């Protein structure tokens, strides 16, 4: 969601960030967690589910740290009772 009406994304800058070694390793780890969940039958392609890392560390793929969540819940921010951000 753009922060202002005239906001323009800088795709070149985003590409540089996503190409860093740290981001590549995090992405590979998230993909590995997803593949493992598919093998275990917890998720399927196109089911609208995400694999959530409970502690927020994308590199920690221990079984106790992973859970299946809807994509909307996993990609949102925690909200208070009035639907504002916590």
C-alpha positions in Angstrom: 0.0 0.0 0.0 1.5 3.3 -1.0 2.2 5.8 1.8 1.2 8.8 -0.3 -0.9 9.5 -3.4 2.2 10.2 -5.6 4.3 7.4 -4.2 6.5 5.6 -6.8 8.2 2.3 -6.0 12.0 2.2 -6.8 12.2 -1.3 -8.3 15.9 -0.9 -9.0 16.6 -0.2 -5.3 14.4 -3.1 -4.3 16.3 -5.4 -6.7 19.6 -4.5 -5.1 18.2 -5.2 -1.6 16.7 -8.5 -2.6 20.0 -9.6 -4.3 22.0 -9.3 -1.1 23.4 -12.6 0.3 21.4 -12.2 3.5 18.1 -11.8 1.7 18.8 -14.7 -0.6 19.5 -17.0 2.4 16.3 -15.9 4.1 14.2 -16.5 0.9 15.8 -19.9 0.4 15.0 -20.8 4.0 11.4 -19.7 3.7 11.1 -21.7 0.4 12.5 -24.8 2.1 10.0 -24.5 5.0 7.2 -24.3 2.5 8.5 -27.3 0.5 8.7 -29.3 3.8 5.1 -28.4 4.7 4.0 -29.5 1.2 5.7 -32.9 1.7 4.0 -33.3 5.1 0.6 -32.6 3.5 0.0 -29.5 5.6 -0.4 -27.1 2.6 -1.0 -27.4 -1.1 -0.2 -25.2 -4.0 -2.7 -22.4 -4.4 -4.4 -23.0 -1.0 -3.9 -19.4 0.2 -1.9 -20.5 3.2 1.5 -19.3 4.4 4.1 -21.0 6.6 4.5 -18.7 9.6 7.8 -18.5 11.6 6.5 -17.9 15.2 9.7 -16.2 16.4 10.0 -14.1 13.2 13.3 -15.6 12.2 13.1 -16.8 8.7 16.2 -18.9 9.1 14.8 -20.9 12.0 12.9 -23.8 10.4 12.6 -26.0 13.5 9.3 -27.8 13.6 8.2 -26.0 16.8 8.7 -22.6 15.2 6.6 -23.3 12.1 2.8 -23.1 11.7 0.3 -22.9 8.9 -1.6 -19.6 8.7 -3.8 -17.9 6.2 -1.9 -15.5 3.9 -3.9 -12.5 5.1 -3.2 -13.3 8.8 0.5 -13.9 8.2 1.1 -10.8 6.2 -0.9 -8.4 8.3 0.2 -6.4 11.4 -1.2 -7.2 14.9 -4.3 -5.0 15.6 -5.9 -3.5 18.7 -9.6 -3.6 19.4 -10.2 -0.5 17.3 -8.4 -2.1 14.3 -5.4 0.1 14.7 -1.8 -1.2 14.7 -0.5 -2.3 18.1 
